[in-house]
Amino acid sequence: MTKIQESGEKVIANVERVIVGKHHEVRLALVALLCRGHLLIEDVPGTGKTVLAKAIARSLGCSFRRIQFTPDLLPSDVTGLSIYNQKTQEFEFRPGPIMAQVVLADEINRATPKTQSSLLECMEERQATIDGTTYTMPDPFLVIATQNPIEYEGTFALPEAQLDRFMLRLRLGYPQPIEEIVILDEQKRTHPLEDIEEVCSTEELRELQAAVREIYVDSTVSDYIVRLVNATRTHPDVYLGASPRGSLALYRAGQALAALLGRDYVIPDDVKMLAEPALAHRLIIKTSSSIHDVQPAAVVRELLDSVAIGAVHPTGQGGPRPLDSAAAVGRSSSSRTVVTDTTA
């Protein structure tokens, strides 16, 4: 077992002490963290969105802040503000809750678009400009935003620019009856979240994030990602397709998923597994298609069936080798592959 895989399994197992029956979703959350992305969780109240964010922060020993988004929340309540100190006769900056390593933006779609947009610079550039001064976000920095389905009362749809900054979107869903019984049994006396301890330090996390960047991505896989994303822009039901940020999200997430599965190379199946959580929230469906209940996730699944994958032919005595450490890994020339695009 590789170091990334071993560390990932520890974190996942720790989080699953409080999040029951959601192994795939917990792993996707860790994928976003390993490739320095942000996570959007959309589901009805009470399904464990907030608990998931807290469990991840505690498992990694990260500083954690929670922002409860409401219609009267101001941008300065999120990023912070400068206050004049009459004693020193100088302005003092008081950082907002966004200045933490793991930030839970709870019910983000209950805030006004102006307040939602205060996160744009923080999420993309990992900095906040306040009163002309730029403040850097801590490292690591992960925003986990939760939102209720848009048809619920008192919500504001997230703007396209905001949605595009989330690497992955996932839904936890209701637990199965047998899983719900386990939840009831585990919370007879205390909440299991109280017993969650750190299993991976922030310094180890930074090393893992650096190692994930070195996971090998063959040109065939890159080509498949680009053609898949480009197909979202030309689909007849789509008004606005995924941007190049969507391509990069698939690329980076593929590296993280491959590493968590013990490989030092990405395969097309990694891309297929990540396509829906990485692309669906970036698509805007045409009004004429929305009338017929065409959903972005269904469009992505359709494209996965229609976009072909180029063939990869391993050469030499090497071939894919396992990742043996969390240090940056290269790939020797003997283990390179020759790519033939069968779609031409």
Rosetta silent file (secondary structure, phi, psi, omega in degrees, C-alpha in Angstrom):
SEQUENCE: MTKIQESGEKVIANVERVIVGKHHEVRLALVALLCRGHLLIEDVPGTGKTVLAKAIARSLGCSFRRIQFTPDLLPSDVTGLSIYNQKTQEFEFRPGPIMAQVVLADEINRATPKTQSSLLECMEERQATIDGTTYTMPDPFLVIATQNPIEYEGTFALPEAQLDRFMLRLRLGYPQPIEEIVILDEQKRTHPLEDIEEVCSTEELRELQAAVREIYVDSTVSDYIVRLVNATRTHPDVYLGASPRGSLALYRAGQALAALLGRDYVIPDDVKMLAEPALAHRLIIKTSSSIHDVQPAAVVRELLDSVAIGAVHPTGQGGPRPLDSAAAVGRSSSSRTVVTDTTA
SCORE:     score description
SCORE:     0.000 S_00000001
   1 L     0.000  130.838 -179.413    0.000    0.000    0.000 S_00000001
   2 L   -73.895  164.811 -177.916    1.396    3.403   -0.978 S_00000001
   3 H   -66.286  -40.256  178.512    1.761    6.248    1.498 S_00000001
   4 H   -63.601  -44.523  179.588   -0.959    8.323   -0.163 S_00000001
   5 H   -63.893  -42.400 -179.377   -3.300    5.345   -0.203 S_00000001
   6 H   -63.783  -46.750  179.399   -2.459    4.452    3.401 S_00000001
   7 H   -64.851  -40.234  178.997   -2.974    7.997    4.678 S_00000001
   8 H   -62.098  -42.236  179.614   -6.153    8.340    2.642 S_00000001
   9 H   -65.102  -35.275  177.632   -7.605    5.131    4.070 S_00000001
  10 H   -63.220  -46.216 -179.264   -6.860    6.337    7.604 S_00000001
  11 H   -65.112  -45.011 -179.381   -8.705    9.606    7.026 S_00000001
  12 H   -61.121  -45.421  179.811  -11.619    7.887    5.285 S_00000001
  13 H   -62.783  -36.847  179.853  -11.957    5.294    8.062 S_00000001
  14 H   -67.187  -43.789  179.700  -11.855    8.045   10.681 S_00000001
  15 H   -67.195  -35.137 -178.412  -14.551   10.092    8.943 S_00000001
  16 L   -71.219   -4.620  172.210  -16.698    6.991    8.439 S_00000001
  17 L   -69.218  -23.303  179.026  -16.954    6.661   12.201 S_00000001
  18 L  -117.717  -21.969  177.362  -19.553    9.436   11.989 S_00000001
  19 L  -107.556  102.572 -171.618  -20.631    9.280    8.318 S_00000001
  20 L   -91.890  131.955  172.042  -22.169    5.835    7.874 S_00000001
  21 L    73.922   19.339 -178.487  -22.540    4.110    4.506 S_00000001
  22 L  -125.785   49.972 -176.023  -21.111    6.923    2.368 S_00000001
  23 H   -60.465  -45.488 -178.209  -17.667    5.564    1.448 S_00000001
  24 H   -62.906  -42.957 -178.516  -17.730    6.875   -2.124 S_00000001
  25 H   -68.082  -39.111  177.955  -18.806   10.363   -1.063 S_00000001
  26 H   -64.934  -39.277  178.423  -16.190   10.557    1.699 S_00000001
  27 H   -65.795  -38.150  176.848  -13.508    9.520   -0.775 S_00000001
  28 H   -63.424  -37.919  177.164  -14.638   12.225   -3.205 S_00000001
  29 H   -62.229  -39.884  178.318  -14.332   14.795   -0.416 S_00000001
  30 H   -69.698  -33.585  175.138  -10.758   13.642    0.174 S_00000001
  31 H   -58.537  -47.666  179.140  -10.081   13.833   -3.573 S_00000001
  32 H   -60.106  -40.103 -178.952  -11.050   17.514   -3.552 S_00000001
  33 H   -67.250  -42.380 -176.747   -8.805   18.145   -0.556 S_00000001
  34 H   -67.497  -28.328  178.942   -5.777   16.365   -2.050 S_00000001
  35 L  -106.099   25.322  172.725   -5.897   18.414   -5.256 S_00000001
  36 L    57.863   35.575  178.133   -6.532   21.718   -3.452 S_00000001
  37 L  -100.327 -176.969  178.505  -10.094   21.988   -4.705 S_00000001
  38 L  -122.805  156.571 -169.618  -13.331   23.005   -3.027 S_00000001
  39 E  -122.986  133.538  175.116  -16.423   20.926   -2.394 S_00000001
  40 E  -114.558  122.069  179.257  -20.124   21.675   -2.830 S_00000001
  41 E  -111.572  118.522 -179.053  -22.560   19.356   -1.052 S_00000001
  42 E  -113.696  119.486  178.073  -26.176   19.650   -2.124 S_00000001
  43 L  -169.722  172.054  179.754  -28.829   17.810   -0.182 S_00000001
  44 L   -73.318  161.016  179.969  -31.819   18.167    2.086 S_00000001
  45 L   -60.764  146.165  172.599  -31.320   19.125    5.753 S_00000001
  46 L    88.725   10.400 -177.458  -30.214   16.456    8.205 S_00000001
  47 L   -98.586    3.619  173.707  -28.185   14.191    5.911 S_00000001
  48 L   102.877   16.893 -177.732  -24.771   14.848    7.499 S_00000001
  49 H   -64.417  -48.050 -178.819  -23.315   17.683    5.428 S_00000001
  50 H   -67.941  -40.336 -179.964  -22.074   19.693    8.409 S_00000001
  51 H   -62.753  -38.578  177.922  -20.842   16.618   10.267 S_00000001
  52 H   -59.777  -46.436 -179.779  -18.778   15.577    7.234 S_00000001
  53 H   -62.459  -43.830  179.791  -16.974   18.928    7.160 S_00000001
  54 H   -65.057  -39.966 -179.024  -16.246   18.837   10.896 S_00000001
  55 H   -65.568  -38.823  177.770  -14.996   15.251   10.739 S_00000001
  56 H   -64.095  -45.792 -179.315  -12.572   16.075    7.906 S_00000001
  57 H   -61.305  -44.409 -179.534  -11.179   19.079    9.788 S_00000001
  58 H   -67.888  -36.563 -179.332  -10.674   17.087   12.992 S_00000001
  59 H   -65.309  -26.735 -176.446   -9.091   14.157   11.141 S_00000001
  60 H  -106.139    1.766 -179.796   -6.462   16.481    9.654 S_00000001
  61 L    63.953   29.251 -177.496   -5.870   18.705   12.664 S_00000001
  62 L   -91.034  152.341  171.787   -6.906   21.755   10.646 S_00000001
  63 L   -67.447  143.248 -172.886   -8.351   24.974   11.982 S_00000001
  64 E  -132.839  132.755  173.898  -12.098   25.003   11.379 S_00000001
  65 E  -134.282  145.696 -179.129  -14.617   27.819   11.071 S_00000001
  66 E  -118.529  132.188  177.356  -18.287   27.659   10.242 S_00000001
  67 E  -116.213  117.705  176.636  -20.219   30.410    8.468 S_00000001
  68 E   -89.645  108.045 -177.162  -23.992   30.238    8.662 S_00000001
  69 L   -79.690  129.044  178.820  -25.211   31.976    5.521 S_00000001
  70 L  -136.018  163.471 -178.623  -28.420   33.975    5.945 S_00000001
  71 L   -59.824  -25.777 -178.007  -30.116   36.659    3.816 S_00000001
  72 L   -97.236    7.738  178.051  -28.801   39.449    6.073 S_00000001
  73 L   -70.866  135.621 -179.333  -25.165   38.245    6.080 S_00000001
  74 L  -101.391  155.314  176.705  -22.727   40.869    4.737 S_00000001
  75 H   -55.307  -38.342  179.883  -19.519   40.269    2.733 S_00000001
  76 H   -66.570  -23.407  175.992  -17.478   41.769    5.591 S_00000001
  77 H   -69.796  -19.052 -179.053  -18.993   39.150    7.915 S_00000001
  78 H   -95.176  -52.179 -172.807  -17.247   36.550    5.760 S_00000001
  79 H   -89.874  -23.880 -175.475  -13.876   38.065    4.838 S_00000001
  80 E   109.682  175.923 -178.612  -13.318   40.441    7.755 S_00000001
  81 E  -156.623  162.909  177.478  -13.015   44.204    8.010 S_00000001
  82 E   -96.772  129.848 -179.262  -10.763   47.041    9.171 S_00000001
  83 E  -118.868  135.930 -179.235  -11.817   48.812   12.359 S_00000001
  84 E   -77.783  123.394  178.160  -10.417   52.128   13.553 S_00000001
  85 E   -93.335  110.314 -177.105   -8.710   51.839   16.926 S_00000001
  86 L   -66.720  -26.009 -178.976   -9.148   55.146   18.729 S_00000001
  87 L   -71.817  -45.433 -179.847   -6.406   54.291   21.216 S_00000001
  88 L   -92.965  -10.570 -177.959   -3.684   53.700   18.615 S_00000001
  89 L    57.899   38.533  177.815   -5.346   55.938   16.004 S_00000001
  90 E  -137.581  157.367  175.519   -4.801   53.242   13.397 S_00000001
  91 E   -83.071  135.517  177.703   -6.983   50.843   11.457 S_00000001
  92 E  -116.943  134.772  179.350   -6.800   47.234   12.633 S_00000001
  93 E   -87.813  128.029  175.650   -7.798   44.302   10.476 S_00000001
  94 E  -111.862  105.959 -174.984  -10.070   41.773   12.096 S_00000001
  95 E   -63.401  146.504  177.231  -10.094   38.606    9.991 S_00000001
  96 L   -87.663  178.689 -177.628  -13.378   36.941    9.191 S_00000001
  97 L   -65.952  -13.040  178.596  -14.168   33.245    9.514 S_00000001
  98 L   -67.770  -18.885 -177.792  -12.919   32.623    5.964 S_00000001
  99 L   -82.544   56.091  177.179   -9.353   32.818    7.341 S_00000001
 100 L  -135.688  164.436 -177.030   -9.296   29.163    8.420 S_00000001
 101 L   -75.204  -39.258  174.035   -7.911   25.982    6.871 S_00000001
 102 E  -122.010  119.005 -176.727  -11.273   24.237    6.588 S_00000001
 103 E  -116.781  125.033  175.220  -14.263   26.535    6.153 S_00000001
 104 E   -98.516  111.634  175.352  -17.836   25.306    6.217 S_00000001
 105 E   -94.123   89.470 -170.811  -20.108   27.645    4.262 S_00000001
 106 E   -80.127  128.973 -179.458  -23.368   26.286    5.611 S_00000001
 107 L    52.778   54.611 -174.268  -26.492   26.773    3.481 S_00000001
 108 H   -60.653  -28.825 -177.782  -24.598   29.054    1.117 S_00000001
 109 H   -83.692   11.297  170.976  -27.603   29.537   -1.143 S_00000001
 110 H   -94.055  -10.234  177.515  -29.545   31.287    1.626 S_00000001
 111 L   -88.906  161.270  178.617  -27.272   34.351    1.342 S_00000001
 112 L   -70.869  156.845  178.488  -27.701   37.085   -1.249 S_00000001
 113 H   -54.763  -34.382  179.314  -25.611   36.913   -4.456 S_00000001
 114 H   -61.467  -43.686  179.645  -23.485   39.834   -3.209 S_00000001
 115 H   -72.649  -38.794  176.617  -22.424   37.892   -0.126 S_00000001
 116 H   -57.839  -39.995 -176.565  -21.969   34.665   -2.075 S_00000001
 117 H   -70.258  -14.131  178.205  -19.602   36.482   -4.426 S_00000001
 118 H   -65.908  -15.249  179.409  -17.362   37.500   -1.519 S_00000001
 119 H   -87.076  -12.267 -171.567  -15.951   33.970   -1.700 S_00000001
 120 H   -57.197  -55.604 -178.023  -14.855   34.199   -5.350 S_00000001
 121 H   -64.658  -39.930 -178.711  -11.368   35.639   -4.828 S_00000001
 122 H   -60.892  -43.260 -175.861  -10.787   33.577   -1.697 S_00000001
 123 H   -74.943  -40.706 -174.826  -11.571   30.290   -3.431 S_00000001
 124 H   -83.837  -47.148 -174.525   -9.792   30.889   -6.736 S_00000001
 125 H  -102.169   -2.822  179.110   -6.756   32.971   -5.774 S_00000001
 126 L    54.584   44.148  176.444   -6.541   31.930   -2.113 S_00000001
 127 E  -156.090  162.693  177.619   -6.406   35.519   -0.986 S_00000001
 128 E  -134.233  128.150  178.060   -8.788   38.270    0.084 S_00000001
 129 E  -101.299  115.874 -175.962   -8.446   41.946   -0.811 S_00000001
 130 E  -129.233  121.088 -178.935   -9.982   44.144    1.876 S_00000001
 131 L    53.433   39.691  176.232   -9.709   47.941    1.860 S_00000001
 132 L    83.099   -3.411  179.555   -6.905   47.733   -0.700 S_00000001
 133 E  -109.887  136.064 -178.230   -4.812   45.254    1.306 S_00000001
 134 E   -99.029  130.258  179.221   -4.379   41.639    0.228 S_00000001
 135 E  -118.197  133.800 -176.700   -4.433   38.871    2.835 S_00000001
 136 E   -87.219  139.841  176.469   -3.341   35.318    2.027 S_00000001
 137 L   -72.247  154.193  177.286   -5.464   32.324    2.947 S_00000001
 138 L   -68.488  164.044  179.095   -3.904   29.656    5.188 S_00000001
 139 L  -124.901  125.763   -0.084   -2.459   26.480    3.700 S_00000001
 140 L   -73.125  164.440 -179.031   -4.137   24.052    3.302 S_00000001
 141 L  -138.701  118.469 -177.920   -7.376   25.834    2.461 S_00000001
 142 E  -134.171  126.085  173.841  -10.624   24.008    1.762 S_00000001
 143 E  -103.352  120.984  173.541  -14.112   25.445    1.410 S_00000001
 144 E  -110.859  108.187 -178.629  -16.920   22.960    1.928 S_00000001
 145 E  -102.623  139.295  175.409  -20.186   24.635    1.011 S_00000001
 146 E  -115.413  147.347  175.828  -23.565   23.089    1.655 S_00000001
 147 E  -146.975  148.340  174.445  -26.804   24.048    0.003 S_00000001
 148 L   -84.132  155.048  177.507  -30.382   22.908    0.069 S_00000001
 149 L   -52.120  143.611 -170.123  -32.096   22.011   -3.214 S_00000001
 150 L   -63.240  -20.379 -178.639  -33.018   25.158   -5.105 S_00000001
 151 L   -78.232   -5.697  177.783  -36.741   24.442   -4.919 S_00000001
 152 L   -74.033  151.031 -176.684  -36.681   25.003   -1.155 S_00000001
 153 L   -68.750  148.483  174.026  -38.052   28.324    0.108 S_00000001
 154 L    74.170   28.390  179.804  -35.745   31.234    0.894 S_00000001
 155 L  -118.412  153.350  176.845  -32.826   30.224   -1.333 S_00000001
 156 L  -119.200  129.273  179.564  -30.835   32.092   -3.987 S_00000001
 157 L   -62.017  136.799  177.317  -29.301   30.213   -6.908 S_00000001
 158 L   -67.666  137.783  177.605  -25.501   30.305   -6.887 S_00000001
 159 L   -66.322  157.250 -177.168  -24.094   32.375   -9.779 S_00000001
 160 H   -57.423  -41.220 -178.918  -22.296   30.521  -12.570 S_00000001
 161 H   -63.416  -33.590  179.101  -18.906   31.973  -11.585 S_00000001
 162 H   -72.138  -45.813  179.572  -19.362   30.700   -8.045 S_00000001
 163 H   -59.691  -37.877 -176.100  -20.406   27.205   -9.116 S_00000001
 164 L   -66.903  -18.470 -178.361  -17.426   26.956  -11.456 S_00000001
 165 L   -86.541   -7.184  174.432  -15.034   27.413   -8.542 S_00000001
 166 L   -89.329  124.627 -178.898  -16.154   24.230   -6.829 S_00000001
 167 L   -65.741  -44.639 -177.083  -14.078   21.297   -8.014 S_00000001
 168 E  -134.623  147.737  169.961  -16.699   18.680   -7.142 S_00000001
 169 E  -123.064  135.385  179.306  -20.352   18.599   -6.232 S_00000001
 170 E  -140.573  163.748  176.505  -21.851   15.620   -4.473 S_00000001
 171 L  -124.380  131.435  179.369  -25.019   14.524   -2.729 S_00000001
 172 L   -78.726  -43.128 -179.859  -24.974   12.406    0.419 S_00000001
 173 L    75.604  167.541  178.732  -28.575   11.219    0.218 S_00000001
 174 L   -72.939  146.327  176.113  -30.573    9.461    2.891 S_00000001
 175 L   -72.746  158.004  173.370  -28.976    6.427    4.574 S_00000001
 176 L   -69.378  156.248 -178.609  -30.326    2.941    4.024 S_00000001
 177 H   -52.203  -42.937 -179.479  -32.574    1.609    6.839 S_00000001
 178 H   -66.271  -34.055  178.044  -29.831   -0.687    8.170 S_00000001
 179 H   -71.164  -35.500  179.190  -27.382    2.231    8.132 S_00000001
 180 H   -68.196  -31.965  175.102  -29.855    4.444    9.963 S_00000001
 181 H   -64.929  -41.262  177.270  -30.139    1.802   12.688 S_00000001
 182 H   -60.735  -42.317  178.874  -26.345    1.924   13.079 S_00000001
 183 H   -60.489  -43.171  179.347  -26.532    5.715   13.406 S_00000001
 184 H   -63.440  -42.505 -179.291  -29.141    5.402   16.154 S_00000001
 185 H   -65.464  -38.035 -176.558  -27.077    2.820   18.043 S_00000001
 186 H   -72.477  -21.168 -176.351  -23.893    4.908   17.831 S_00000001
 187 L  -110.075   27.775  178.960  -25.574    7.993   19.250 S_00000001
 188 L   -63.516  -41.768 -175.200  -27.305    6.431   22.253 S_00000001
 189 L  -115.673  -46.330 -179.146  -25.084    8.257   24.735 S_00000001
 190 L  -135.899  161.484  176.136  -22.649   10.548   22.894 S_00000001
 191 L   -82.933  129.296 -178.101  -22.104   11.828   19.388 S_00000001
 192 H   -59.747  -19.642  178.579  -19.222    9.925   17.714 S_00000001
 193 H   -61.531  -27.524 -179.375  -17.879   13.241   16.390 S_00000001
 194 H   -67.485  -21.246 -177.787  -16.648   13.971   19.917 S_00000001
 195 H   -99.491    1.842 -179.961  -14.230   11.028   19.675 S_00000001
 196 L   -71.171  127.881 -179.918  -12.748   11.945   16.289 S_00000001
 197 L  -120.150  165.333  179.136   -8.991   12.519   16.594 S_00000001
 198 L   -69.180  129.406  177.500   -6.269   13.707   14.234 S_00000001
 199 L  -119.733   -6.365  179.452   -4.892   10.902   12.044 S_00000001
 200 L  -151.695  123.830 -177.050   -2.933   13.003    9.515 S_00000001
 201 L   -76.396  163.117  178.200   -1.110   16.256   10.272 S_00000001
 202 H   -64.858  -32.408  178.054   -1.369   19.365    8.124 S_00000001
 203 H   -66.868  -42.104  175.603    2.307   18.993    7.214 S_00000001
 204 H   -61.904  -39.624  179.723    1.684   15.443    5.981 S_00000001
 205 H   -61.174  -42.405  178.634   -1.299   16.727    4.026 S_00000001
 206 H   -61.974  -39.122  178.090    0.870   19.295    2.232 S_00000001
 207 H   -65.290  -41.184  178.807    3.317   16.532    1.282 S_00000001
 208 H   -65.330  -39.882  178.325    0.489   14.375   -0.038 S_00000001
 209 H   -62.628  -39.839  178.443   -0.896   17.286   -2.059 S_00000001
 210 H   -67.395  -39.180 -179.840    2.528   17.840   -3.636 S_00000001
 211 H   -67.277  -36.219  179.623    2.893   14.136   -4.442 S_00000001
 212 H   -60.909  -35.254  179.885   -0.538   13.998   -6.097 S_00000001
 213 L   -62.523  -20.111 -177.447    0.598   16.664   -8.577 S_00000001
 214 L   -94.594    0.942  177.560    3.247   14.220   -9.834 S_00000001
 215 L   -63.955  132.652 -173.849    0.835   11.404  -10.708 S_00000001
 216 E   -73.536  133.230  175.948    1.326   10.540  -14.378 S_00000001
 217 L  -122.978  113.361 -178.969   -1.440   11.433  -16.846 S_00000001
 218 L   -67.508  153.278 -179.143   -1.052    9.939  -20.311 S_00000001
 219 H   -62.028  -28.534  176.827   -1.764   12.125  -23.330 S_00000001
 220 H   -65.686  -40.222  178.468   -4.652    9.820  -24.254 S_00000001
 221 H   -67.003  -42.082  177.262   -6.325   10.526  -20.913 S_00000001
 222 H   -60.913  -42.722  178.956   -5.751   14.266  -21.338 S_00000001
 223 H   -63.009  -40.217  178.924   -7.237   14.083  -24.826 S_00000001
 224 H   -63.588  -41.737  178.395  -10.260   12.181  -23.489 S_00000001
 225 H   -60.536  -47.394 -177.276  -10.809   14.830  -20.801 S_00000001
 226 H   -64.416  -43.353 -179.627  -10.673   17.667  -23.328 S_00000001
 227 H   -67.419  -35.229  177.885  -13.024   15.956  -25.792 S_00000001
 228 H   -65.981  -45.305  179.314  -15.464   15.114  -23.004 S_00000001
 229 H   -67.351  -40.671  179.095  -15.528   18.700  -21.744 S_00000001
 230 H   -63.079  -32.780  179.338  -15.746   20.083  -25.272 S_00000001
 231 H   -65.875  -26.742  177.172  -18.750   17.839  -25.921 S_00000001
 232 H   -68.936  -24.595 -177.409  -20.619   19.612  -23.105 S_00000001
 233 H   -82.094  -19.357 -177.226  -20.266   22.881  -25.040 S_00000001
 234 H  -111.173    1.668 -179.504  -21.817   21.518  -28.225 S_00000001
 235 L   -66.497  135.831 -175.275  -24.580   19.365  -26.742 S_00000001
 236 L   -63.381  -21.493 -179.201  -27.986   20.458  -28.121 S_00000001
 237 L   -93.222   -5.132 -173.106  -29.564   20.637  -24.645 S_00000001
 238 E  -103.437  125.889  176.380  -26.781   22.706  -23.061 S_00000001
 239 E   -81.865  -42.825  179.012  -26.838   26.510  -23.070 S_00000001
 240 E  -134.721  118.083 -178.593  -23.478   26.894  -21.304 S_00000001
 241 L   -87.277 -174.563 -178.824  -20.968   24.045  -21.151 S_00000001
 242 L   -72.693  143.945  179.580  -18.023   23.417  -18.855 S_00000001
 243 L   -86.622  173.944  174.036  -15.123   25.870  -18.960 S_00000001
 244 H   -56.184  -24.436  175.271  -11.403   24.984  -19.100 S_00000001
 245 H   -62.799  -31.107  176.217  -11.593   25.044  -15.304 S_00000001
 246 H   -67.340  -39.194  176.566  -13.762   21.947  -15.652 S_00000001
 247 H   -61.762  -45.508 -179.539  -11.052   20.213  -17.687 S_00000001
 248 H   -64.708  -37.030  178.170   -8.471   21.063  -15.048 S_00000001
 249 H   -62.499  -43.948  177.633  -10.779   19.824  -12.294 S_00000001
 250 H   -63.413  -40.762 -179.281  -11.128   16.443  -14.016 S_00000001
 251 H   -62.474  -52.662 -177.232   -7.364   16.275  -14.577 S_00000001
 252 H   -67.269  -42.704  179.910   -6.429   17.078  -10.973 S_00000001
 253 H   -64.248  -35.798  176.485   -9.196   14.980   -9.447 S_00000001
 254 H   -61.708  -40.154  177.103   -8.124   12.043  -11.608 S_00000001
 255 H   -61.848  -45.237 -178.102   -4.607   12.312  -10.193 S_00000001
 256 H   -66.138  -42.421 -179.520   -5.907   12.318   -6.616 S_00000001
 257 H   -64.814  -42.870  178.419   -8.279    9.398   -7.174 S_00000001
 258 H   -59.108  -43.177 -179.906   -5.559    7.317   -8.835 S_00000001
 259 H   -64.185  -40.778  179.334   -3.235    7.969   -5.886 S_00000001
 260 H   -66.455  -25.495  178.621   -5.917    6.986   -3.368 S_00000001
 261 L   -91.463    5.329  174.485   -6.406    3.740   -5.289 S_00000001
 262 L    87.662   15.791  178.916   -2.671    2.984   -5.109 S_00000001
 263 E  -110.086  153.671  174.221   -1.666    3.893   -8.674 S_00000001
 264 L  -107.616   24.671  178.194    0.873    6.425   -9.944 S_00000001
 265 E  -150.579  150.970 -178.603   -0.980    6.866  -13.230 S_00000001
 266 L   -97.220  139.610  176.856   -4.493    7.909  -14.255 S_00000001
 267 L  -116.567  160.228 -179.427   -6.734    5.669  -16.339 S_00000001
 268 H   -56.170  -31.230  179.213   -9.895    6.608  -18.295 S_00000001
 269 H   -63.423  -30.172  174.954  -12.077    4.876  -15.694 S_00000001
 270 H   -62.286  -43.996  179.794  -10.902    7.457  -13.144 S_00000001
 271 H   -63.561  -43.002 -179.932  -12.176   10.197  -15.433 S_00000001
 272 H   -62.468  -39.883 -179.425  -15.491    8.403  -15.936 S_00000001
 273 H   -66.152  -30.454 -174.866  -15.986    8.001  -12.196 S_00000001
 274 H   -97.598   -9.751 -172.314  -15.343   11.711  -11.616 S_00000001
 275 H   -58.873  -47.505 -177.032  -17.108   13.183  -14.649 S_00000001
 276 H   -66.320  -50.150  178.414  -20.524   13.669  -13.066 S_00000001
 277 H   -67.025  -22.386 -177.938  -19.376   15.242   -9.753 S_00000001
 278 H   -91.484  -23.844 -172.301  -16.807   17.393  -11.592 S_00000001
 279 H  -116.210  -32.819 -169.807  -18.899   18.599  -14.553 S_00000001
 280 H   -57.903  -40.193 -177.035  -22.650   18.402  -13.902 S_00000001
 281 H   -73.605   -9.358  179.783  -22.849   21.499  -11.692 S_00000001
 282 H   -90.799  -10.797 -175.175  -21.042   23.553  -14.355 S_00000001
 283 L   -91.765  139.808  173.540  -23.657   22.959  -17.054 S_00000001
 284 E  -115.084  120.137 -176.637  -26.617   25.248  -17.703 S_00000001
 285 E   -83.333  142.488  177.430  -29.474   23.568  -19.524 S_00000001
 286 L   -61.716  148.884 -179.482  -31.464   25.442  -22.167 S_00000001
 287 H   -59.690  -40.778 -179.533  -34.903   26.593  -21.095 S_00000001
 288 H   -62.815  -31.191  178.540  -36.538   24.594  -23.880 S_00000001
 289 H   -83.118  -32.321  178.527  -34.842   21.438  -22.582 S_00000001
 290 H   -62.233  -32.129  178.246  -35.545   22.199  -18.929 S_00000001
 291 L   -59.393  -32.965  179.770  -39.244   22.092  -19.747 S_00000001
 292 L   -93.747   16.734  173.960  -38.732   18.433  -20.647 S_00000001
 293 L    62.631   36.660  173.468  -36.847   17.855  -17.359 S_00000001
 294 L   -75.955  125.915 -176.755  -33.405   17.399  -18.939 S_00000001
 295 L  -107.402  145.341  179.141  -30.872   17.275  -16.088 S_00000001
 296 H   -56.471  -39.867 -179.558  -27.134   18.156  -16.261 S_00000001
 297 H   -62.748  -37.352  178.654  -26.174   14.820  -14.694 S_00000001
 298 H   -66.855  -36.267  177.289  -28.097   12.957  -17.405 S_00000001
 299 H   -63.801  -43.812  179.549  -26.256   14.952  -20.087 S_00000001
 300 H   -62.504  -43.832  179.052  -22.888   13.994  -18.577 S_00000001
 301 H   -63.292  -37.182  177.378  -23.859   10.318  -18.459 S_00000001
 302 H   -63.696  -41.747 -179.762  -24.975   10.498  -22.088 S_00000001
 303 H   -68.530  -33.050  176.725  -21.631   11.998  -23.106 S_00000001
 304 H   -62.811  -31.097  178.451  -19.729    9.290  -21.229 S_00000001
 305 H   -80.097  -25.116 -172.819  -21.489    6.761  -23.454 S_00000001
 306 H  -101.553  -25.347 -178.619  -20.879    8.673  -26.684 S_00000001
 307 L   -86.838  120.504 -176.318  -17.336   10.083  -26.361 S_00000001
 308 L   -79.196  158.415  178.668  -14.784    7.439  -27.329 S_00000001
 309 L  -106.678  136.046  175.459  -11.485    6.791  -25.554 S_00000001
 310 L   -68.911  155.609 -178.772   -8.174    6.650  -27.418 S_00000001
 311 E   -86.756  141.069  177.307   -6.166    3.415  -27.188 S_00000001
 312 E  -115.791  126.462 -179.043   -3.049    3.184  -25.024 S_00000001
 313 E  -116.671  105.193  178.512   -0.366    0.638  -25.951 S_00000001
 314 E   -63.011  144.374  178.751    2.299    0.055  -23.248 S_00000001
 315 L  -129.421  161.659  176.081    5.832   -0.429  -24.592 S_00000001
 316 L    76.324 -172.116 -177.045    9.125   -1.631  -23.142 S_00000001
 317 L   -89.843   -6.424 -172.994    9.710   -3.664  -19.998 S_00000001
 318 L   -82.108  -94.023 -173.832    8.299   -1.028  -17.631 S_00000001
 319 L    86.517  175.488 -178.644    4.622   -0.228  -17.725 S_00000001
 320 L   -57.486  132.806  178.333    2.653    1.310  -14.901 S_00000001
 321 L  -121.023  152.541 -177.818    4.363    0.903  -11.558 S_00000001
 322 E   -69.941  153.602  176.684    2.902    1.448   -8.088 S_00000001
 323 L   -77.855  122.358 -172.065    3.487    4.660   -6.179 S_00000001
 324 L  -103.509   -1.506  177.611    6.018    3.812   -3.468 S_00000001
 325 L  -161.309  170.358  177.516    6.091    7.001   -1.403 S_00000001
 326 L   -87.071   -1.741  176.507    4.381   10.300   -0.802 S_00000001
 327 L   -72.214  163.932  179.689    7.393   12.082   -2.226 S_00000001
 328 L   -59.541  131.161 -176.788    7.166   13.515   -5.699 S_00000001
 329 L  -113.007  134.767  175.519    7.285   10.650   -8.179 S_00000001
 330 L   -99.175 -172.615  178.180    8.632   10.834  -11.692 S_00000001
 331 L  -141.328  120.608 -175.599    8.176    8.429  -14.535 S_00000001
 332 L   -71.289  159.802 -177.973   11.131    6.977  -16.390 S_00000001
 333 H   -65.324  -25.666 -179.457   11.316    6.983  -20.152 S_00000001
 334 H   -70.853  -18.058 -178.389   11.156    3.190  -20.171 S_00000001
 335 H  -105.605   11.048  176.058    7.661    3.289  -18.710 S_00000001
 336 L   -70.269  165.945  179.666    6.222    5.854  -21.103 S_00000001
 337 E  -123.594  152.150  174.834    3.442    4.832  -23.432 S_00000001
 338 E   -97.224  128.791 -172.862    2.826    5.312  -27.103 S_00000001
 339 E  -104.309  131.140  173.759   -0.610    6.779  -27.749 S_00000001
 340 E  -122.357  120.549 -179.426   -2.802    5.958  -30.711 S_00000001
 341 L   -87.139  108.310 -177.419   -6.025    7.909  -31.071 S_00000001
 342 L   -81.419   -2.976 -178.308   -8.570    5.503  -32.496 S_00000001
 343 L   -88.192   -9.482 -177.993  -11.165    8.226  -32.825 S_00000001
 344 L   -67.759    0.000    0.000   -9.425    9.947  -35.729 S_00000001
